[in-house]
Amino acid sequence: MGEHLTPREDQPVVARPVVSRTSDISVITTERGLPTQLKIGASEMSRAPEDLAQEILSLCQLSALRLQVARRRDLVKRGFSPAVARGLNLATEEDLAKAEEAAGGDDEELPETWMTSR
């Protein structure tokens, strides 16, 4: 009778790099914050290991929040109820806003090719 929609974890949200303030660290993660790509500039290698690790962790967490909010938006756009997103334990817009503020701003507006070497 009616078509039953089910959310798919493998699409259509696309991960984009999250870049440090110095532009020397870039990460791409899964929705849960596991890094799938990490780029560290040579200048960052002279930092204290704990500081570098903390910055990488913060970038991974921010990336995860962005992806989770994108997934939440996609689910709503596709007609799923907010209860579905809550059931998946996805971050909210408020969670993302707080993390962006703590990170010192939003770099979402940077061109996608900003970190690409030519």
FIDOLO-593569 format. One record per atom (N, C-alpha, C): residue number from 1; residue in three letters; atom name; y, x, z. Coordinates in nm, 2 decimals. Each point is the difference from the previous one (the first is absolute). Layout:
<atoms>
+-----+--------+-------+--------+--------+--------+
! num ! residu ! atome !     c2 !     c1 !     c3 !
+-----+--------+-------+--------+--------+--------+
! NUM !    Ala !    CA !      Y !      X !      Z !
...
+-----+--------+-------+--------+--------+--------+
</atoms>
This chain:
<atoms>
+-----+--------+-------+--------+--------+--------+
! num ! residu ! atome !     c2 !     c1 !     c3 !
+-----+--------+-------+--------+--------+--------+
!   1 !    Met !     N !  -0.12 !   0.08 !   0.00 !
!   1 !    Met !    CA !   0.12 !  -0.08 !   0.00 !
!   1 !    Met !     C !   0.12 !   0.09 !   0.00 !
!   2 !    Gly !     N !   0.04 !   0.05 !   0.12 !
!   2 !    Gly !    CA !   0.12 !   0.09 !   0.00 !
!   2 !    Gly !     C !  -0.04 !   0.15 !   0.00 !
!   3 !    Glu !     N !   0.09 !   0.08 !  -0.05 !
!   3 !    Glu !    CA !  -0.03 !   0.14 !   0.00 !
!   3 !    Glu !     C !   0.03 !   0.06 !   0.13 !
!   4 !    His !     N !  -0.09 !   0.08 !   0.05 !
!   4 !    His !    CA !   0.02 !   0.06 !   0.14 !
!   4 !    His !     C !   0.04 !   0.15 !  -0.02 !
!   5 !    Leu !     N !   0.12 !   0.03 !   0.04 !
!   5 !    Leu !    CA !   0.06 !   0.13 !  -0.01 !
!   5 !    Leu !     C !  -0.05 !   0.09 !   0.12 !
!   6 !    Thr !     N !  -0.03 !   0.12 !  -0.03 !
!   6 !    Thr !    CA !  -0.03 !   0.10 !   0.11 !
!   6 !    Thr !     C !   0.08 !   0.12 !  -0.03 !
!   7 !    Pro !     N !   0.06 !   0.06 !   0.11 !
!   7 !    Pro !    CA !   0.08 !   0.12 !  -0.02 !
!   7 !    Pro !     C !  -0.09 !   0.12 !  -0.03 !
!   8 !    Arg !     N !   0.06 !   0.08 !  -0.08 !
!   8 !    Arg !    CA !  -0.08 !   0.12 !  -0.04 !
!   8 !    Arg !     C !   0.08 !   0.13 !   0.05 !
!   9 !    Glu !     N !  -0.07 !   0.08 !   0.07 !
!   9 !    Glu !    CA !   0.06 !   0.12 !   0.06 !
!   9 !    Glu !     C !   0.03 !   0.11 !  -0.11 !
!  10 !    Asp !     N !  -0.07 !  -0.01 !  -0.12 !
!  10 !    Asp !    CA !   0.01 !   0.10 !  -0.09 !
!  10 !    Asp !     C !   0.12 !  -0.02 !  -0.11 !
!  11 !    Gln !     N !   0.08 !  -0.10 !   0.02 !
!  11 !    Gln !    CA !   0.11 !  -0.02 !  -0.09 !
!  11 !    Gln !     C !   0.10 !  -0.09 !   0.06 !
!  12 !    Pro !     N !   0.11 !  -0.02 !  -0.06 !
!  12 !    Pro !    CA !   0.07 !   0.07 !  -0.10 !
!  12 !    Pro !     C !   0.11 !   0.09 !   0.05 !
!  13 !    Val !     N !   0.00 !   0.02 !   0.13 !
!  13 !    Val !    CA !   0.11 !   0.08 !   0.07 !
!  13 !    Val !     C !  -0.02 !   0.15 !  -0.04 !
!  14 !    Val !     N !   0.11 !   0.06 !  -0.05 !
!  14 !    Val !    CA !  -0.01 !   0.14 !  -0.04 !
!  14 !    Val !     C !   0.07 !   0.09 !   0.10 !
!  15 !    Ala !     N !  -0.06 !   0.11 !   0.04 !
!  15 !    Ala !    CA !   0.05 !   0.10 !   0.09 !
!  15 !    Ala !     C !   0.10 !   0.09 !  -0.07 !
!  16 !    Arg !     N !   0.12 !   0.01 !   0.06 !
!  16 !    Arg !    CA !   0.10 !   0.09 !  -0.05 !
!  16 !    Arg !     C !   0.03 !   0.11 !   0.11 !
!  17 !    Pro !     N !   0.04 !   0.12 !  -0.05 !
!  17 !    Pro !    CA !   0.02 !   0.11 !   0.10 !
!  17 !    Pro !     C !   0.11 !  -0.04 !   0.10 !
!  18 !    Val !     N !  -0.02 !   0.05 !   0.12 !
!  18 !    Val !    CA !   0.11 !  -0.01 !   0.11 !
!  18 !    Val !     C !   0.04 !   0.15 !   0.02 !
!  19 !    Val !     N !   0.13 !   0.02 !  -0.01 !
!  19 !    Val !    CA !   0.05 !   0.14 !   0.00 !
!  19 !    Val !     C !   0.08 !   0.02 !   0.12 !
!  20 !    Ser !     N !  -0.01 !   0.13 !   0.06 !
!  20 !    Ser !    CA !   0.07 !   0.04 !   0.11 !
!  20 !    Ser !     C !   0.15 !   0.01 !  -0.03 !
!  21 !    Arg !     N !   0.08 !   0.00 !   0.11 !
!  21 !    Arg !    CA !   0.15 !   0.01 !  -0.02 !
!  21 !    Arg !     C !   0.03 !   0.13 !  -0.08 !
!  22 !    Thr !     N !  -0.07 !   0.11 !   0.03 !
!  22 !    Thr !    CA !   0.03 !   0.13 !  -0.07 !
!  22 !    Thr !     C !  -0.06 !   0.00 !  -0.14 !
!  23 !    Ser !     N !  -0.08 !  -0.10 !  -0.04 !
!  23 !    Ser !    CA !  -0.07 !  -0.01 !  -0.13 !
!  23 !    Ser !     C !  -0.10 !   0.10 !  -0.02 !
!  24 !    Asp !     N !  -0.05 !   0.07 !   0.10 !
!  24 !    Asp !    CA !  -0.10 !   0.10 !  -0.01 !
!  24 !    Asp !     C !  -0.14 !  -0.05 !   0.04 !
!  25 !    Ile !     N !  -0.01 !  -0.12 !   0.05 !
!  25 !    Ile !    CA !  -0.13 !  -0.06 !   0.03 !
!  25 !    Ile !     C !  -0.01 !  -0.13 !  -0.06 !
!  26 !    Ser !     N !  -0.11 !  -0.03 !  -0.07 !
!  26 !    Ser !    CA !  -0.02 !  -0.12 !  -0.06 !
!  26 !    Ser !     C !  -0.14 !  -0.05 !   0.03 !
!  27 !    Val !     N !  -0.02 !  -0.13 !   0.03 !
!  27 !    Val !    CA !  -0.14 !  -0.05 !   0.03 !
!  27 !    Val !     C !  -0.02 !  -0.13 !  -0.07 !
!  28 !    Ile !     N !  -0.12 !  -0.02 !  -0.04 !
!  28 !    Ile !    CA !  -0.05 !  -0.13 !  -0.05 !
!  28 !    Ile !     C !  -0.12 !  -0.03 !   0.09 !
!  29 !    Thr !     N !   0.00 !  -0.13 !   0.05 !
!  29 !    Thr !    CA !  -0.11 !  -0.04 !   0.09 !
!  29 !    Thr !     C !  -0.07 !  -0.13 !  -0.04 !
!  30 !    Thr !     N !  -0.10 !  -0.03 !   0.07 !
!  30 !    Thr !    CA !  -0.06 !  -0.13 !  -0.01 !
!  30 !    Thr !     C !   0.08 !  -0.10 !   0.09 !
!  31 !    Glu !     N !  -0.03 !  -0.13 !  -0.01 !
!  31 !    Glu !    CA !   0.07 !  -0.09 !   0.09 !
!  31 !    Glu !     C !  -0.02 !   0.02 !   0.15 !
!  32 !    Arg !     N !  -0.10 !   0.08 !   0.03 !
!  32 !    Arg !    CA !  -0.02 !   0.03 !   0.14 !
!  32 !    Arg !     C !   0.05 !   0.13 !   0.04 !
!  33 !    Gly !     N !   0.07 !   0.07 !  -0.09 !
!  33 !    Gly !    CA !   0.07 !   0.13 !   0.04 !
!  33 !    Gly !     C !  -0.08 !   0.12 !  -0.03 !
!  34 !    Leu !     N !  -0.12 !  -0.01 !  -0.06 !
!  34 !    Leu !    CA !  -0.07 !   0.12 !  -0.03 !
!  34 !    Leu !     C !   0.05 !   0.07 !  -0.12 !
!  35 !    Pro !     N !   0.04 !   0.13 !   0.01 !
!  35 !    Pro !    CA !   0.06 !   0.06 !  -0.12 !
!  35 !    Pro !     C !  -0.10 !   0.02 !  -0.11 !
!  36 !    Thr !     N !   0.05 !  -0.03 !  -0.12 !
!  36 !    Thr !    CA !  -0.08 !   0.02 !  -0.12 !
!  36 !    Thr !     C !   0.06 !   0.11 !  -0.09 !
!  37 !    Gln !     N !   0.13 !   0.03 !   0.03 !
!  37 !    Gln !    CA !   0.07 !   0.11 !  -0.07 !
!  37 !    Gln !     C !   0.10 !   0.05 !   0.09 !
!  38 !    Leu !     N !   0.01 !   0.13 !   0.01 !
!  38 !    Leu !    CA !   0.10 !   0.07 !   0.09 !
!  38 !    Leu !     C !   0.05 !   0.12 !  -0.07 !
!  39 !    Lys !     N !   0.14 !   0.01 !  -0.01 !
!  39 !    Lys !    CA !   0.06 !   0.11 !  -0.06 !
!  39 !    Lys !     C !   0.10 !   0.06 !   0.11 !
!  40 !    Ile !     N !  -0.02 !   0.13 !   0.02 !
!  40 !    Ile !    CA !   0.09 !   0.07 !   0.10 !
!  40 !    Ile !     C !   0.06 !   0.12 !  -0.07 !
!  41 !    Gly !     N !   0.14 !   0.00 !   0.00 !
!  41 !    Gly !    CA !   0.07 !   0.11 !  -0.05 !
!  41 !    Gly !     C !  -0.02 !   0.13 !   0.08 !
!  42 !    Ala !     N !   0.02 !   0.11 !  -0.07 !
!  42 !    Ala !    CA !  -0.02 !   0.13 !   0.07 !
!  42 !    Ala !     C !   0.09 !   0.02 !   0.12 !
!  43 !    Ser !     N !   0.13 !  -0.06 !  -0.01 !
!  43 !    Ser !    CA !   0.09 !   0.02 !   0.11 !
!  43 !    Ser !     C !  -0.05 !  -0.07 !   0.13 !
!  44 !    Glu !     N !  -0.08 !  -0.10 !  -0.02 !
!  44 !    Glu !    CA !  -0.05 !  -0.07 !   0.12 !
!  44 !    Glu !     C !  -0.11 !   0.07 !   0.08 !
!  45 !    Met !     N !  -0.06 !   0.10 !  -0.07 !
!  45 !    Met !    CA !  -0.11 !   0.07 !   0.06 !
!  45 !    Met !     C !   0.04 !   0.09 !   0.11 !
!  46 !    Ser !     N !   0.13 !   0.03 !   0.01 !
!  46 !    Ser !    CA !   0.05 !   0.09 !   0.11 !
!  46 !    Ser !     C !   0.03 !  -0.08 !   0.13 !
!  47 !    Arg !     N !  -0.01 !  -0.13 !  -0.01 !
!  47 !    Arg !    CA !   0.03 !  -0.09 !   0.12 !
!  47 !    Arg !     C !  -0.11 !   0.01 !   0.10 !
!  48 !    Ala !     N !   0.03 !  -0.03 !   0.12 !
!  48 !    Ala !    CA !  -0.10 !  -0.01 !   0.11 !
!  48 !    Ala !     C !  -0.11 !  -0.10 !  -0.04 !
!  49 !    Pro !     N !  -0.13 !   0.04 !   0.01 !
!  49 !    Pro !    CA !  -0.10 !  -0.09 !  -0.04 !
!  49 !    Pro !     C !   0.00 !  -0.14 !   0.06 !
!  50 !    Glu !     N !   0.04 !  -0.01 !   0.12 !
!  50 !    Glu !    CA !   0.01 !  -0.14 !   0.07 !
!  50 !    Glu !     C !   0.11 !  -0.08 !  -0.07 !
!  51 !    Asp !     N !   0.12 !   0.06 !  -0.03 !
!  51 !    Asp !    CA !   0.11 !  -0.07 !  -0.07 !
!  51 !    Asp !     C !  -0.04 !  -0.05 !  -0.14 !
!  52 !    Leu !     N !  -0.07 !   0.09 !  -0.07 !
!  52 !    Leu !    CA !  -0.04 !  -0.03 !  -0.14 !
!  52 !    Leu !     C !  -0.10 !  -0.12 !   0.01 !
!  53 !    Ala !     N !  -0.10 !   0.01 !   0.09 !
!  53 !    Ala !    CA !  -0.10 !  -0.10 !   0.02 !
!  53 !    Ala !     C !   0.06 !  -0.13 !   0.03 !
!  54 !    Gln !     N !   0.10 !   0.00 !   0.09 !
!  54 !    Gln !    CA !   0.07 !  -0.13 !   0.05 !
!  54 !    Gln !     C !   0.07 !  -0.06 !  -0.12 !
!  55 !    Glu !     N !   0.07 !   0.08 !  -0.08 !
!  55 !    Glu !    CA !   0.07 !  -0.05 !  -0.12 !
!  55 !    Glu !     C !  -0.10 !  -0.06 !  -0.10 !
!  56 !    Ile !     N !  -0.11 !   0.07 !  -0.02 !
!  56 !    Ile !    CA !  -0.10 !  -0.06 !  -0.10 !
!  56 !    Ile !     C !  -0.05 !  -0.13 !   0.06 !
!  57 !    Leu !     N !  -0.04 !   0.00 !   0.12 !
!  57 !    Leu !    CA !  -0.05 !  -0.13 !   0.07 !
!  57 !    Leu !     C !   0.10 !  -0.11 !  -0.02 !
!  58 !    Ser !     N !   0.13 !   0.03 !   0.03 !
!  58 !    Ser !    CA !   0.10 !  -0.11 !  -0.01 !
!  58 !    Ser !     C !   0.02 !  -0.05 !  -0.14 !
!  59 !    Leu !     N !  -0.01 !   0.09 !  -0.10 !
!  59 !    Leu !    CA !   0.00 !  -0.04 !  -0.14 !
!  59 !    Leu !     C !  -0.12 !  -0.08 !  -0.04 !
!  60 !    Cys !     N !  -0.11 !   0.03 !   0.05 !
!  60 !    Cys !    CA !  -0.13 !  -0.08 !  -0.03 !
!  60 !    Cys !     C !   0.02 !  -0.14 !   0.07 !
!  61 !    Gln !     N !   0.05 !   0.00 !   0.12 !
!  61 !    Gln !    CA !   0.02 !  -0.13 !   0.06 !
!  61 !    Gln !     C !   0.10 !  -0.09 !  -0.08 !
!  62 !    Leu !     N !   0.10 !   0.06 !  -0.04 !
!  62 !    Leu !    CA !   0.10 !  -0.08 !  -0.08 !
!  62 !    Leu !     C !  -0.05 !  -0.04 !  -0.13 !
!  63 !    Ser !     N !  -0.08 !   0.08 !  -0.07 !
!  63 !    Ser !    CA !  -0.07 !  -0.04 !  -0.12 !
!  63 !    Ser !     C !  -0.09 !  -0.11 !   0.02 !
!  64 !    Ala !     N !  -0.08 !   0.00 !   0.11 !
!  64 !    Ala !    CA !  -0.09 !  -0.11 !   0.03 !
!  64 !    Ala !     C !   0.08 !  -0.13 !   0.02 !
!  65 !    Leu !     N !   0.10 !   0.01 !   0.08 !
!  65 !    Leu !    CA !   0.08 !  -0.12 !   0.02 !
!  65 !    Leu !     C !   0.06 !  -0.06 !  -0.13 !
!  66 !    Arg !     N !   0.05 !   0.08 !  -0.09 !
!  66 !    Arg !    CA !   0.05 !  -0.05 !  -0.13 !
!  66 !    Arg !     C !  -0.11 !  -0.06 !  -0.08 !
!  67 !    Leu !     N !  -0.12 !   0.06 !   0.00 !
!  67 !    Leu !    CA !  -0.11 !  -0.06 !  -0.08 !
!  67 !    Leu !     C !  -0.04 !  -0.13 !   0.06 !
!  68 !    Gln !     N !  -0.01 !  -0.01 !   0.14 !
!  68 !    Gln !    CA !  -0.04 !  -0.12 !   0.06 !
!  68 !    Gln !     C !   0.10 !  -0.12 !  -0.02 !
!  69 !    Val !     N !   0.12 !   0.03 !   0.00 !
!  69 !    Val !    CA !   0.11 !  -0.10 !  -0.03 !
!  69 !    Val !     C !  -0.01 !  -0.04 !  -0.14 !
!  70 !    Ala !     N !  -0.03 !   0.09 !  -0.09 !
!  70 !    Ala !    CA !  -0.01 !  -0.03 !  -0.14 !
!  70 !    Ala !     C !  -0.13 !  -0.09 !  -0.02 !
!  71 !    Arg !     N !  -0.10 !   0.03 !   0.07 !
!  71 !    Arg !    CA !  -0.13 !  -0.08 !  -0.01 !
!  71 !    Arg !     C !   0.03 !  -0.14 !   0.05 !
!  72 !    Arg !     N !   0.08 !  -0.01 !   0.12 !
!  72 !    Arg !    CA !   0.03 !  -0.13 !   0.06 !
!  72 !    Arg !     C !   0.08 !  -0.08 !  -0.10 !
!  73 !    Arg !     N !   0.10 !   0.06 !  -0.07 !
!  73 !    Arg !    CA !   0.09 !  -0.07 !  -0.09 !
!  73 !    Arg !     C !  -0.09 !  -0.05 !  -0.12 !
!  74 !    Asp !     N !  -0.09 !   0.09 !  -0.05 !
!  74 !    Asp !    CA !  -0.09 !  -0.04 !  -0.11 !
!  74 !    Asp !     C !  -0.09 !  -0.12 !   0.04 !
!  75 !    Leu !     N !  -0.05 !   0.00 !   0.12 !
!  75 !    Leu !    CA !  -0.09 !  -0.11 !   0.04 !
!  75 !    Leu !     C !   0.08 !  -0.13 !   0.00 !
!  76 !    Val !     N !   0.12 !   0.01 !   0.06 !
!  76 !    Val !    CA !   0.09 !  -0.13 !   0.00 !
!  76 !    Val !     C !   0.03 !  -0.04 !  -0.14 !
!  77 !    Lys !     N !   0.03 !   0.09 !  -0.08 !
!  77 !    Lys !    CA !   0.04 !  -0.03 !  -0.14 !
!  77 !    Lys !     C !  -0.12 !  -0.07 !  -0.07 !
!  78 !    Arg !     N !  -0.12 !   0.05 !   0.03 !
!  78 !    Arg !    CA !  -0.12 !  -0.06 !  -0.06 !
!  78 !    Arg !     C !  -0.05 !  -0.13 !   0.06 !
!  79 !    Gly !     N !   0.08 !  -0.04 !   0.10 !
!  79 !    Gly !    CA !  -0.03 !  -0.14 !   0.06 !
!  79 !    Gly !     C !  -0.08 !   0.00 !   0.13 !
!  80 !    Phe !     N !  -0.03 !   0.12 !   0.06 !
!  80 !    Phe !    CA !  -0.07 !   0.00 !   0.12 !
!  80 !    Phe !     C !   0.09 !  -0.03 !   0.12 !
!  81 !    Ser !     N !  -0.06 !  -0.06 !   0.10 !
!  81 !    Ser !    CA !   0.08 !  -0.04 !   0.12 !
!  81 !    Ser !     C !   0.03 !   0.13 !   0.08 !
!  82 !    Pro !     N !   0.11 !  -0.01 !   0.08 !
!  82 !    Pro !    CA !   0.03 !   0.11 !   0.09 !
!  82 !    Pro !     C !  -0.11 !   0.04 !   0.10 !
!  83 !    Ala !     N !  -0.09 !  -0.10 !   0.03 !
!  83 !    Ala !    CA !  -0.11 !   0.03 !   0.08 !
!  83 !    Ala !     C !  -0.10 !   0.10 !  -0.06 !
!  84 !    Val !     N !  -0.01 !   0.00 !  -0.13 !
!  84 !    Val !    CA !  -0.08 !   0.10 !  -0.06 !
!  84 !    Val !     C !   0.05 !   0.14 !   0.02 !
!  85 !    Ala !     N !   0.13 !   0.02 !  -0.01 !
!  85 !    Ala !    CA !   0.06 !   0.13 !   0.02 !
!  85 !    Ala !     C !  -0.01 !   0.04 !   0.15 !
!  86 !    Arg !     N !   0.01 !  -0.09 !   0.09 !
!  86 !    Arg !    CA !  -0.01 !   0.03 !   0.14 !
!  86 !    Arg !     C !  -0.15 !   0.04 !   0.03 !
!  87 !    Gly !     N !  -0.09 !  -0.07 !  -0.07 !
!  87 !    Gly !    CA !  -0.14 !   0.03 !   0.02 !
!  87 !    Gly !     C !  -0.04 !   0.14 !  -0.05 !
!  88 !    Leu !     N !   0.08 !   0.05 !  -0.10 !
!  88 !    Leu !    CA !  -0.03 !   0.13 !  -0.05 !
!  88 !    Leu !     C !   0.08 !   0.11 !   0.08 !
!  89 !    Asn !     N !   0.08 !  -0.05 !   0.10 !
!  89 !    Asn !    CA !   0.07 !   0.09 !   0.09 !
!  89 !    Asn !     C !   0.10 !   0.09 !  -0.08 !
!  90 !    Leu !     N !   0.07 !  -0.06 !  -0.10 !
!  90 !    Leu !    CA !   0.10 !   0.07 !  -0.08 !
!  90 !    Leu !     C !   0.13 !   0.00 !   0.07 !
!  91 !    Ala !     N !   0.07 !   0.11 !  -0.02 !
!  91 !    Ala !    CA !   0.14 !   0.02 !   0.05 !
!  91 !    Ala !     C !   0.09 !  -0.11 !  -0.05 !
!  92 !    Thr !     N !   0.10 !  -0.03 !   0.08 !
!  92 !    Thr !    CA !   0.10 !  -0.10 !  -0.03 !
!  92 !    Thr !     C !   0.13 !   0.07 !  -0.06 !
!  93 !    Glu !     N !   0.09 !  -0.08 !  -0.05 !
!  93 !    Glu !    CA !   0.12 !   0.05 !  -0.05 !
!  93 !    Glu !     C !   0.08 !   0.06 !   0.12 !
!  94 !    Glu !     N !  -0.01 !  -0.06 !   0.11 !
!  94 !    Glu !    CA !   0.07 !   0.06 !   0.12 !
!  94 !    Glu !     C !  -0.06 !   0.13 !   0.04 !
!  95 !    Asp !     N !  -0.13 !   0.02 !  -0.01 !
!  95 !    Asp !    CA !  -0.06 !   0.13 !   0.03 !
!  95 !    Asp !     C !   0.05 !   0.10 !  -0.09 !
!  96 !    Leu !     N !   0.01 !  -0.03 !  -0.13 !
!  96 !    Leu !    CA !   0.05 !   0.10 !  -0.10 !
!  96 !    Leu !     C !   0.14 !   0.03 !   0.02 !
!  97 !    Ala !     N !   0.09 !  -0.10 !   0.03 !
!  97 !    Ala !    CA !   0.14 !   0.02 !   0.03 !
!  97 !    Ala !     C !   0.02 !   0.10 !   0.11 !
!  98 !    Lys !     N !  -0.08 !  -0.02 !   0.11 !
!  98 !    Lys !    CA !   0.02 !   0.09 !   0.12 !
!  98 !    Lys !     C !  -0.05 !   0.14 !  -0.04 !
!  99 !    Ala !     N !  -0.10 !   0.02 !  -0.07 !
!  99 !    Ala !    CA !  -0.05 !   0.13 !  -0.04 !
!  99 !    Ala !     C !   0.10 !   0.07 !  -0.10 !
! 100 !    Glu !     N !   0.05 !  -0.08 !  -0.09 !
! 100 !    Glu !    CA !   0.10 !   0.06 !  -0.09 !
! 100 !    Glu !     C !   0.12 !   0.05 !   0.07 !
! 101 !    Glu !     N !   0.05 !  -0.08 !   0.10 !
! 101 !    Glu !    CA !   0.11 !   0.04 !   0.08 !
! 101 !    Glu !     C !  -0.03 !   0.12 !   0.08 !
! 102 !    Ala !     N !  -0.11 !   0.01 !   0.06 !
! 102 !    Ala !    CA !  -0.04 !   0.11 !   0.08 !
! 102 !    Ala !     C !  -0.02 !   0.13 !  -0.09 !
! 103 !    Ala !     N !  -0.04 !  -0.02 !  -0.12 !
! 103 !    Ala !    CA !  -0.01 !   0.11 !  -0.10 !
! 103 !    Ala !     C !   0.13 !   0.05 !  -0.05 !
! 104 !    Gly !     N !   0.11 !  -0.07 !   0.03 !
! 104 !    Gly !    CA !   0.13 !   0.04 !  -0.04 !
! 104 !    Gly !     C !   0.04 !  -0.05 !  -0.14 !
! 105 !    Gly !     N !  -0.06 !  -0.11 !  -0.04 !
! 105 !    Gly !    CA !   0.05 !  -0.06 !  -0.13 !
! 105 !    Gly !     C !  -0.12 !  -0.04 !  -0.09 !
! 106 !    Asp !     N !   0.04 !  -0.06 !  -0.11 !
! 106 !    Asp !    CA !  -0.10 !  -0.05 !  -0.09 !
! 106 !    Asp !     C !   0.01 !   0.08 !  -0.13 !
! 107 !    Asp !     N !  -0.10 !   0.06 !  -0.04 !
! 107 !    Asp !    CA !   0.00 !   0.08 !  -0.12 !
! 107 !    Asp !     C !  -0.07 !  -0.08 !  -0.12 !
! 108 !    Glu !     N !  -0.02 !  -0.13 !   0.02 !
! 108 !    Glu !    CA !  -0.06 !  -0.08 !  -0.10 !
! 108 !    Glu !     C !   0.08 !   0.00 !  -0.13 !
! 109 !    Glu !     N !   0.13 !   0.02 !   0.01 !
! 109 !    Glu !    CA !   0.08 !  -0.01 !  -0.12 !
! 109 !    Glu !     C !   0.00 !   0.13 !  -0.09 !
! 110 !    Leu !     N !  -0.07 !   0.10 !   0.04 !
! 110 !    Leu !    CA !  -0.01 !   0.12 !  -0.08 !
! 110 !    Leu !     C !  -0.08 !  -0.02 !  -0.12 !
! 111 !    Pro !     N !   0.04 !   0.06 !  -0.11 !
! 111 !    Pro !    CA !  -0.08 !  -0.02 !  -0.13 !
! 111 !    Pro !     C !  -0.14 !   0.05 !   0.02 !
! 112 !    Glu !     N !  -0.10 !  -0.06 !  -0.07 !
! 112 !    Glu !    CA !  -0.14 !   0.04 !   0.02 !
! 112 !    Glu !     C !  -0.02 !   0.14 !  -0.04 !
! 113 !    Thr !     N !   0.08 !   0.05 !  -0.09 !
! 113 !    Thr !    CA !  -0.03 !   0.14 !  -0.05 !
! 113 !    Thr !     C !   0.08 !   0.10 !   0.08 !
! 114 !    Trp !     N !   0.06 !  -0.04 !   0.11 !
! 114 !    Trp !    CA !   0.09 !   0.09 !   0.07 !
! 114 !    Trp !     C !  -0.07 !   0.13 !   0.05 !
! 115 !    Met !     N !  -0.13 !  -0.01 !   0.04 !
! 115 !    Met !    CA !  -0.07 !   0.12 !   0.05 !
! 115 !    Met !     C !  -0.08 !   0.07 !  -0.11 !
! 116 !    Thr !     N !   0.00 !  -0.06 !  -0.12 !
! 116 !    Thr !    CA !  -0.09 !   0.06 !  -0.11 !
! 116 !    Thr !     C !   0.07 !   0.12 !  -0.06 !
! 117 !    Ser !     N !  -0.09 !   0.11 !   0.00 !
! 117 !    Ser !    CA !   0.05 !   0.12 !  -0.06 !
! 117 !    Ser !     C !  -0.02 !  -0.01 !  -0.15 !
! 118 !    Arg !     N !   0.09 !   0.06 !  -0.08 !
! 118 !    Arg !    CA !   0.00 !   0.00 !  -0.14 !
! 118 !    Arg !     C !  -0.03 !   0.13 !  -0.06 !
+-----+--------+-------+--------+--------+--------+
</atoms>
